Each structure stands twice: as C-alpha cells, then as structure tokens.
Amino acid sequence: MNLPHAFGRLALAAAAALACAAAQADINVGVTLSATGPAASLGIPEKNTIALMPAAIGGEKIHYIVLDDASDTTAAVTNIRKLVSENKVDVVIGSTVTPNSLAMIDVAAESKTPMISMAASARIVEPMDDKRKWVFKTPQNDSLMAGAIAEHMARAGVKTAAYIGFSDAYGEGWYQEFAKAAEAKGIKILANEKFGRTDTSVTGQVLKIVSAKPDAVLIGGSGTPAALPQRALKERGYAGRYYQTHGVANGDFLRVGGKDVEGTFLPAGPVLVAAQLPDANPVKKSALTYIERYEGAHGKGSVSTFGAHAWDAGLLLTNAIPKALATKAKPGTPEFRSALRDAIESTQDLAGAHGVFNMTPANHLGFDDRARVMVKIENGGWKYQP
C-alpha cells in the first residue's frame, strides 16, 4: 500500500468533509421580489438593498439566493417552492406586492419556513392563525396608514371622499381599511372604483368620480401605475384634494407623475423624510444609516422607502439569528427554522428604517404610530408635514 498516497486521499476526504460541514452551517436566505413587471419600481430598490446586507451574522456565513417573480403571483409561488425544496433555505424574504405575498403563505406554512413579506396589506399577517404564525412583514399595515389619511382629511375639513384602487388584494384591502377609518371620522365615501395594474385608461372610472364631486380622492395603488388615475382626474378638471398610499413613495412615481402629482398628500414611513425629522424621533438615526448605505452605493437621491422594507427585513434577521443559533439548532434543519421563527417573534424595541418593531405572537409587524408620517409632494420632492 502506498502510504503517502493513502494519507493524501484521507486528507482530501477530511478536507471535503470539513468543507461540506461548513457549507451545511451556512444560513441560506431565500429572496423573491418583483424586479421586473408592473411592480419593478418597488422591487429594484429591494434587490439593490439585499446586496447591502451582512455577509455573516452571529459568526455564520449568510448566503442570499435572490429570484425575480416579475410581479406575477404564479411565479412568486414557484420561486418560494424552489427556495424551500431545492435551496433548503432557512427563511424567505418576499414578495414585493400583496397578491404575491398572500399566495406564498401556504408554502411557508407547509414547509415551516419563516417568511418576511415586504408587502403592505394587513391580511398578510392578520388574522393570526396556524399558517400566519410563520409569516412576518416589514411595511406598515394599510390600516395604520389609512388612519393617518382619514385623520389628515378630517383636519382639513374633508366631508366626502372617493376611492379608486387596484382591482386586486392590495386595492381591496386598502378600500376596506379606508372605509372604516373614514366612517370613524364622519367622512362619507361617494364612489369606489377599480383599475388594473397594467391598465392604460381609467376614463370611465374617473368620470364617475368627477360627477360625484367629492372633497377628496384617495388612490389605492402602488408604484408608477398609481399615477394613471391622478393624471386622468387632473385632465378632467378635478380640483379637490388628492391622496395616495405609501405604495407610491419613490422617485419613479414622482418622475412619472410629474406636475400632475404636485400637492398630493400621503402617509409614509419616516425614512422618506428622515433628514427633516426632529432629532428626538426614535427612527431618525436608523433611517439615516440606511440612506447613507444605499446612496453610497447608488448615488444621492436614489433611496426609496421600498428598499428600506428589505433593509428592515435584514435588521430583523440580524437581531434574530444569534438568538436562534443560541438554541444549538443547526442551520438547514427544521429545528433551526422553528427557532428562527420564535426569535423573530420575540423582537422588541428594534429601531428600523420605517419604525420600531415590537413583535408579539398576535402581532407579526409590531409597529405603532411612530412608523408613519404625513408627507406632501412639493416642488417635485417630499415635504414632511408635522
């Protein structure tokens, strides 16, 4: 027997085993987001933000596997199935939009894989049940933001309003929450219209709204498609107050909307106007940190609130992974996924770019009023409304 060769083979085998063990110890983070399609203006800054996330947490290497779902619900489900079955991820971040995120819940629950959505609807995490216990989210619930809009309308003397929103779960969820908030403030809704994310005309819906003569109009859309109804209303001479949701808080919406969106009011996460906030605001420091990192990589003025939702997902993981590792559960196992779920759920007093997270078993967002500010579009930019 050739002993040097035998020892060489043994050394190689040992090295391979160690490499395999190291690979198995890596924490795999699956990501599905909408980098193309109608929601691309939201998904691209999220994708850019994933690249800024830490390469190691708690002494363990983090491997990010990023897939594009093209703003398509079926693709989002295909992606999460691939991530959990083929890539054996420990957690999933995504998707960008509400319909996609809602469709992914079943897969997350079936595979017992924690999921952190970057979409807005409260229905992603409410009502809490055996499926949603695996799901968390970083954007403010539409209910929180609808309340801010109704309060602002009431202070401005608005008595009647109209609504036009996406003909999907995002638009419907927003109408339901706005209807409740408006009723609480004594505001009567005169019209409820719908439009598709890929529609090129909303003439019929806008004519109905204009004829109803509301004091204000809320457009329940996200990204650049939300500019379409506002442009059509302007063309038809509607001169009342305009409101949008926090789903439009990025530069692409300002670019596409142009002069037609000047004077619009919307609720937003504090990160949108972080530099304008009082120093005492508990979110200001963490929001400015994200802005510095993002603009350092992509240029001044490039930051958006949507990328900050991904950043906050990363903060949740940075806070939770060491706790999960402390249980001695190994990454890549059901035990680790369960420990990570429990650790995320135990998050307390974590300042993110959008708010302060205080999770509970019944609340998988954990934001309060500190996660919202009112903003006005003025001179092509965002102006904080104290």
C-alpha positions as CSV (number, residue, x, y, z in Angstrom):
1,M,0.0,0.0,0.0
2,N,1.3,3.4,-0.9
3,L,1.0,5.2,2.5
4,P,1.7,8.8,1.3
5,H,-1.0,8.4,-1.4
6,A,-3.3,6.8,1.2
7,F,-2.8,9.6,3.6
8,G,-3.2,12.1,0.8
9,R,-6.6,10.6,0.0
10,L,-7.6,10.6,3.6
11,A,-6.5,14.3,3.9
12,L,-8.5,15.2,0.8
13,A,-11.6,13.3,2.2
14,A,-11.2,15.0,5.5
15,A,-11.0,18.4,3.8
16,A,-14.0,17.6,1.7
17,A,-16.0,16.6,4.8
18,L,-15.0,19.8,6.6
19,A,-16.0,21.9,3.5
20,C,-19.3,20.1,3.4
21,A,-19.9,20.7,7.1
22,A,-19.0,24.3,6.6
23,A,-21.4,24.6,3.7
24,Q,-24.1,23.0,5.8
25,A,-23.5,25.5,8.5
26,D,-24.2,28.4,6.2
27,I,-27.5,30.1,6.7
28,N,-29.5,30.3,3.5
29,V,-31.8,33.3,3.0
30,G,-34.2,32.9,0.1
31,V,-35.5,36.1,-1.6
32,T,-38.3,36.5,-4.2
33,L,-39.1,40.0,-5.3
34,S,-40.6,41.9,-8.2
35,A,-37.5,43.3,-10.1
36,T,-39.5,43.3,-13.4
37,G,-43.1,43.8,-14.3
38,P,-45.5,46.5,-13.0
39,A,-44.0,46.5,-9.5
40,A,-40.4,46.8,-10.7
41,S,-40.1,50.4,-9.3
42,L,-40.6,48.8,-5.9
43,G,-38.6,45.6,-6.4
44,I,-35.5,47.0,-7.9
45,P,-34.5,49.0,-4.8
46,E,-35.3,46.0,-2.7
47,K,-33.0,43.9,-4.8
48,N,-30.3,46.6,-4.5
49,T,-30.7,46.5,-0.7
50,I,-30.3,42.8,-0.4
51,A,-26.7,43.3,-1.8
52,L,-26.0,45.6,1.2
53,M,-27.0,43.1,3.8
54,P,-24.3,41.4,6.0
55,A,-22.3,38.5,4.7
56,A,-22.2,37.0,8.2
57,I,-24.4,37.1,11.3
58,G,-23.6,35.6,14.6
59,G,-20.4,34.1,13.2
60,E,-22.2,32.2,10.4
61,K,-21.9,33.0,6.7
62,I,-25.2,34.2,5.1
63,H,-25.9,33.0,1.6
64,Y,-28.6,35.1,-0.2
65,I,-30.5,33.4,-3.1
66,V,-32.4,36.1,-5.0
67,L,-35.1,35.3,-7.5
68,D,-37.3,37.6,-9.6
69,D,-41.0,36.9,-9.7
70,A,-41.7,39.5,-12.3
71,S,-44.7,40.9,-10.3
72,D,-46.5,37.7,-11.1
73,T,-48.3,35.6,-8.4
74,T,-47.7,32.2,-10.0
75,A,-44.0,33.0,-10.4
76,A,-43.8,34.0,-6.7
77,V,-45.3,30.7,-5.6
78,T,-42.9,28.8,-8.0
79,N,-40.0,30.7,-6.5
80,I,-40.8,30.0,-2.9
81,R,-41.3,26.3,-3.7
82,K,-37.9,26.2,-5.3
83,L,-36.3,28.1,-2.4
84,V,-37.6,25.7,0.3
85,S,-37.4,22.4,-1.6
86,E,-34.2,22.8,-3.7
87,N,-32.2,25.5,-2.0
88,K,-33.3,24.4,1.5
89,V,-33.5,28.0,2.8
90,D,-33.8,28.8,6.5
91,V,-36.0,31.9,5.8
92,V,-37.7,33.6,2.9
93,I,-37.8,37.4,2.3
94,G,-40.6,38.5,-0.1
95,S,-42.5,39.2,-2.0
96,T,-42.8,42.8,-3.1
97,V,-46.5,43.0,-3.6
98,T,-49.6,41.9,-1.6
99,P,-51.1,39.3,-4.1
100,N,-47.8,37.5,-4.4
101,S,-47.2,37.5,-0.6
102,L,-50.6,36.2,0.1
103,A,-50.2,33.4,-2.4
104,M,-46.8,32.4,-0.7
105,I,-48.2,31.9,2.8
106,D,-49.4,28.3,2.2
107,V,-45.9,27.2,1.1
108,A,-44.2,28.9,4.0
109,A,-46.6,27.2,6.4
110,E,-46.4,23.8,4.8
111,S,-42.6,23.8,4.9
112,K,-42.5,25.5,8.3
113,T,-40.2,28.2,6.9
114,P,-40.4,31.7,8.4
115,M,-41.3,34.3,5.8
116,I,-40.8,38.1,6.0
117,S,-43.0,39.9,3.5
118,M,-42.2,43.3,2.0
119,A,-45.8,44.0,1.1
120,A,-48.3,46.2,2.8
121,S,-51.7,44.5,3.4
122,A,-52.6,43.7,6.9
123,R,-54.1,40.4,5.6
124,I,-50.6,39.0,5.2
125,V,-50.3,38.7,8.9
126,E,-54.0,39.0,10.1
127,P,-55.9,37.3,11.5
128,M,-53.3,35.3,13.2
129,D,-53.7,31.5,12.6
130,D,-51.6,28.3,12.2
131,K,-50.4,29.4,8.8
132,R,-49.7,33.1,9.5
133,K,-47.7,32.2,12.6
134,W,-44.8,31.6,10.1
135,V,-45.3,35.0,8.4
136,F,-44.0,38.4,9.3
137,K,-43.8,41.7,7.4
138,T,-41.9,45.0,7.4
139,P,-44.2,47.5,5.7
140,Q,-46.7,49.4,7.7
141,N,-50.2,47.8,7.6
142,D,-52.7,49.6,5.4
143,S,-54.9,50.0,8.4
144,L,-52.2,52.2,10.2
145,M,-51.8,54.3,7.1
146,A,-55.5,54.6,6.3
147,G,-56.0,56.0,9.8
148,A,-53.4,58.7,9.1
149,I,-55.1,59.7,5.8
150,A,-58.6,59.9,7.5
151,E,-57.2,62.0,10.3
152,H,-55.5,64.4,7.8
153,M,-58.7,64.6,5.8
154,A,-60.8,65.4,8.8
155,R,-58.4,68.1,10.0
156,A,-58.6,69.7,6.5
157,G,-62.4,69.8,6.6
158,V,-63.0,67.0,4.1
159,K,-66.6,65.7,4.5
160,T,-66.8,63.4,1.4
161,A,-64.3,61.3,-0.5
162,A,-64.0,58.9,-3.4
163,Y,-61.7,55.9,-3.8
164,I,-60.1,54.3,-6.8
165,G,-57.7,51.4,-6.3
166,F,-56.1,48.3,-7.8
167,S,-58.5,45.5,-8.7
168,D,-56.6,43.1,-6.5
169,A,-55.9,42.3,-2.9
170,Y,-53.9,45.5,-2.4
171,G,-56.7,47.7,-3.7
172,E,-59.5,45.8,-1.9
173,G,-57.6,45.7,1.4
174,W,-57.0,49.4,1.2
175,Y,-60.6,50.2,0.5
176,Q,-61.8,48.2,3.4
177,E,-59.4,49.9,5.8
178,F,-60.1,53.4,4.4
179,A,-63.8,52.8,4.7
180,K,-63.5,52.0,8.4
181,A,-61.2,54.9,9.1
182,A,-63.4,57.4,7.1
183,E,-66.5,56.3,8.9
184,A,-64.8,56.9,12.2
185,K,-64.0,60.4,11.2
186,G,-67.5,61.1,9.7
187,I,-66.3,61.1,6.1
188,K,-68.8,59.8,3.5
189,I,-67.4,57.8,0.6
190,L,-69.3,58.7,-2.6
191,A,-67.6,56.3,-5.0
192,N,-65.5,53.1,-5.1
193,E,-63.8,52.4,-8.4
194,K,-61.2,49.8,-9.5
195,F,-58.4,49.6,-12.1
196,G,-55.8,47.1,-13.1
197,R,-52.0,47.4,-12.5
198,T,-51.4,47.2,-16.3
199,D,-54.4,49.3,-17.5
200,T,-53.7,52.2,-19.8
201,S,-57.0,54.1,-19.4
202,V,-59.3,54.8,-16.4
203,T,-61.6,57.2,-18.2
204,G,-64.9,55.5,-17.2
205,Q,-64.0,55.3,-13.5
206,V,-62.7,58.9,-13.4
207,L,-65.9,60.3,-15.0
208,K,-67.9,58.6,-12.2
209,I,-65.7,60.1,-9.6
210,V,-65.8,63.6,-11.0
211,S,-69.6,63.5,-11.3
212,A,-69.8,62.6,-7.6
213,K,-68.0,65.8,-6.7
214,P,-66.1,64.5,-3.6
215,D,-64.0,66.8,-1.5
216,A,-61.0,64.4,-1.8
217,V,-59.9,61.3,-3.7
218,L,-57.8,58.5,-2.4
219,I,-55.9,56.4,-5.0
220,G,-55.2,52.9,-3.7
221,G,-52.3,51.9,-5.9
222,S,-48.5,51.4,-5.7
223,G,-45.6,52.2,-7.8
224,T,-45.8,54.1,-11.1
225,P,-49.2,52.6,-12.1
226,A,-50.8,54.7,-9.3
227,A,-50.1,57.9,-11.3
228,L,-52.6,57.0,-14.1
229,P,-55.9,57.8,-12.2
230,Q,-54.4,61.1,-10.9
231,R,-53.3,62.2,-14.3
232,A,-56.8,61.3,-15.7
233,L,-58.5,63.2,-12.8
234,K,-56.4,66.3,-13.5
235,E,-57.2,66.1,-17.2
236,R,-60.9,66.1,-16.3
237,G,-60.5,69.1,-14.1
238,Y,-60.9,67.6,-10.7
239,A,-59.7,70.3,-8.2
240,G,-60.3,68.6,-4.9
241,R,-57.6,67.1,-2.6
242,Y,-55.5,64.2,-3.8
243,Y,-54.3,61.4,-1.5
244,Q,-52.1,58.4,-2.4
245,T,-51.0,55.4,-0.3
246,H,-47.5,54.7,1.0
247,G,-47.2,52.5,-2.0
248,V,-46.0,55.4,-4.2
249,A,-43.2,56.7,-2.0
250,N,-40.3,56.5,-4.5
251,G,-38.6,58.7,-7.1
252,D,-40.1,56.8,-10.0
253,F,-43.6,57.8,-9.0
254,L,-42.5,61.5,-8.9
255,R,-40.8,61.2,-12.3
256,V,-43.8,59.5,-14.0
257,G,-46.4,61.7,-12.2
258,G,-44.6,65.0,-12.8
259,K,-46.7,68.1,-12.3
260,D,-49.9,66.0,-12.1
261,V,-48.9,64.7,-8.6
262,E,-47.9,68.1,-7.1
263,G,-49.7,68.9,-3.9
264,T,-50.6,65.2,-3.2
265,F,-50.7,64.0,0.4
266,L,-49.7,60.6,1.5
267,P,-48.7,58.7,4.6
268,A,-45.2,57.3,4.5
269,G,-42.5,55.6,6.6
270,P,-40.2,58.0,8.4
271,V,-37.3,57.0,6.1
272,L,-38.8,59.0,3.3
273,V,-38.1,62.3,5.0
274,A,-35.6,61.2,7.6
275,A,-33.4,64.3,7.4
276,Q,-36.5,66.5,8.0
277,L,-37.5,64.7,11.2
278,P,-36.8,66.1,14.7
279,D,-33.7,64.6,16.3
280,A,-35.8,63.1,19.1
281,N,-37.6,60.9,16.6
282,P,-36.6,57.3,17.5
283,V,-36.4,56.2,13.9
284,K,-34.3,59.1,12.5
285,K,-30.9,57.6,13.3
286,S,-31.6,54.1,11.9
287,A,-33.3,55.6,8.8
288,L,-30.3,57.9,8.1
289,T,-28.0,54.9,8.4
290,Y,-29.9,53.1,5.7
291,I,-30.0,56.2,3.4
292,E,-26.2,56.6,3.8
293,R,-25.5,53.0,2.9
294,Y,-27.9,52.9,-0.1
295,E,-26.9,56.3,-1.5
296,G,-23.3,55.4,-1.0
297,A,-23.8,52.6,-3.4
298,H,-26.3,54.1,-5.8
299,G,-25.9,57.8,-5.7
300,K,-27.5,60.8,-3.9
301,G,-31.3,60.8,-4.1
302,S,-31.5,57.2,-5.2
303,V,-33.0,55.8,-2.0
304,S,-36.7,54.7,-1.7
305,T,-39.0,53.5,1.0
306,F,-39.3,50.1,-0.7
307,G,-35.7,49.3,-0.4
308,A,-36.0,50.2,3.3
309,H,-38.6,47.4,3.7
310,A,-35.9,45.0,2.6
311,W,-33.4,46.7,4.9
312,D,-35.7,46.2,7.9
313,A,-36.1,42.5,7.0
314,G,-32.3,42.3,7.2
315,L,-32.4,44.0,10.6
316,L,-34.9,41.5,11.9
317,L,-32.7,38.7,10.8
318,T,-29.5,40.3,12.2
319,N,-31.3,40.6,15.5
320,A,-33.0,37.1,15.5
321,I,-30.3,34.8,14.0
322,P,-27.9,34.9,17.0
323,K,-30.9,34.0,19.3
324,A,-31.7,31.1,17.0
325,L,-28.1,29.9,17.0
326,A,-28.0,30.1,20.8
327,T,-30.5,27.2,20.9
328,K,-27.8,25.0,19.3
329,A,-30.1,24.2,16.4
330,K,-28.2,23.7,13.1
331,P,-28.9,25.9,10.1
332,G,-30.6,23.9,7.4
333,T,-32.8,21.9,9.8
334,P,-36.4,22.2,10.8
335,E,-35.3,22.9,14.4
336,F,-33.4,26.0,13.2
337,R,-36.2,27.3,11.1
338,S,-38.5,26.9,14.1
339,A,-36.0,28.6,16.4
340,L,-35.6,31.5,13.9
341,R,-39.4,31.9,13.7
342,D,-39.5,32.1,17.5
343,A,-36.6,34.6,17.6
344,I,-38.2,36.9,15.1
345,E,-41.5,36.8,17.0
346,S,-39.6,37.9,20.2
347,T,-38.2,41.1,18.6
348,Q,-38.6,44.0,21.0
349,D,-37.6,47.7,20.7
350,L,-35.7,47.3,17.4
351,A,-35.5,50.6,15.6
352,G,-35.6,50.1,11.8
353,A,-35.7,52.5,8.9
354,H,-39.5,52.6,9.0
355,G,-40.4,52.2,12.6
356,V,-39.8,50.5,15.9
357,F,-40.5,46.7,15.9
358,N,-42.2,45.2,18.9
359,M,-43.5,41.8,17.8
360,T,-45.9,39.5,19.8
361,P,-47.4,36.2,19.0
362,A,-50.5,38.1,17.9
363,N,-48.7,40.9,16.0
364,H,-46.2,40.0,13.4
365,L,-45.5,43.6,12.3
366,G,-45.2,45.3,15.7
367,F,-45.4,48.9,14.5
368,D,-47.1,51.8,16.2
369,D,-47.7,55.4,15.2
370,R,-44.0,56.1,15.2
371,A,-43.9,54.2,11.9
372,R,-45.9,56.8,9.9
373,V,-45.6,60.4,9.0
374,M,-47.7,62.5,6.6
375,V,-45.9,63.9,3.5
376,K,-46.8,66.4,0.8
377,I,-45.4,66.3,-2.7
378,E,-44.0,69.7,-3.2
379,N,-41.6,71.0,-6.0
380,G,-41.0,67.5,-7.2
381,G,-40.0,66.2,-3.7
382,W,-41.2,65.0,-0.4
383,K,-42.1,67.6,2.4
384,Y,-42.7,66.4,5.9
385,Q,-46.0,67.5,7.4
386,P,-45.6,67.9,11.2
